[in-house]
Amino acid sequence: MSFLDIFAWIVLLVVIASLVAVVVALGVMPGRIARKRGHPWAQAVAVGSWASLVFGFVFWPLVLIWAYVDLPEKKGEAK
């Protein structure tokens, strides 16, 4: 193997590691946001985030929005 072959393998491994890190960061982000904000369904947001990434990324933006949206306060109920 020449130097260029070894360099190409190193670049490939770095790219794969970067892609894995990005996917993990995207999968964790809505759940962490929901827990930090005290969302009543934080665990469901986290599961929805991972499920949407596994099944095609289509609903991931909706899960991210869900992490920021809380239930409206009921009338007569104080926090």
Secondary structure, DSSP 8 states (H G I E B T S, - for coil): --HHHHHHHHHHHHHHHHHHHHHHHHHHHHHHHHHHTT-TTHHHHHHHHHHHHHTTSTTHHHHHHHHH------TT---
